[in-house]
């Protein structure tokens, strides 16, 4: 088994640093992350029949997907040591998973020298936060939980939960 290191720390000084990817060859990289939002049965009842939940701020899921997309694109501005990336695809879905919750999935891909896990995680999280913000007028009893990486491909290794 090979030794694992914190890649964002300089080996000699231990100081934070952005990982040098200059020597790497570009490859196709993808990542999918998810986040669960427990909205409660009252809010979810407004979603029955597939209609969009409208608020004074606009349609909840459509607005959240746009916000999540913006979050993906701004990941390097939010997470200090992330590389700015030329993203090729962002796909965010918000789907009811039971009578009181939705599951958000965010898939991001590019051809590049570094992965997109942080972008997928950021997209799922910002989408969830936007749903919370837009639904808090109905109830503050909303829970955001289980943000996780589901899958990544490309780079040194692939991962699937």
Steps between C-alpha positions, in 0.01 A plus 500: 500500500638840407537788742220759493588868530306822540548628147430863592792524746857567394708190585791702641331785684152365566352826368187502285548497124309442181591161352732524197321328211732637231664165433173309457346410167139608454242223532122472513385555860154481649351517846149456636398617847167491679326679780173421676257771608223405743224752431215339690169368375327842486752651260527177299119488465533808280715296262254217435418452136840628393409868518769749599479656844462876447610758757530878500861446393400282203479127422695317772670216314574695181654783701696255716642325193617834359656591837670160520640548150637839603651338812677238288649773282621698804650208696857627464387834647338328800748221579843663534729242339276380215612562144283715273371260235360507147192288565333313216183374666292576808182297554294556814183308579255547788271202544250402770619184676217455751200681642718751688833540318688561178835375377729732308759354266767711337723361226793700368748408229795635304813396317781631714785448742302502825176346624161654556394346832494833682294655222240220517484524881469879484223479239295256707548707814414838346191344342393370842565835670292677236209258552523570874506876443202492268290268720575646843189721469294179516700350788841521664478128580710411195811285524789479256687174543727241351699701250735245346706408200327215316744442218813637336688390192833601354828592663696255716199293600129461457255493791141385535293489816 
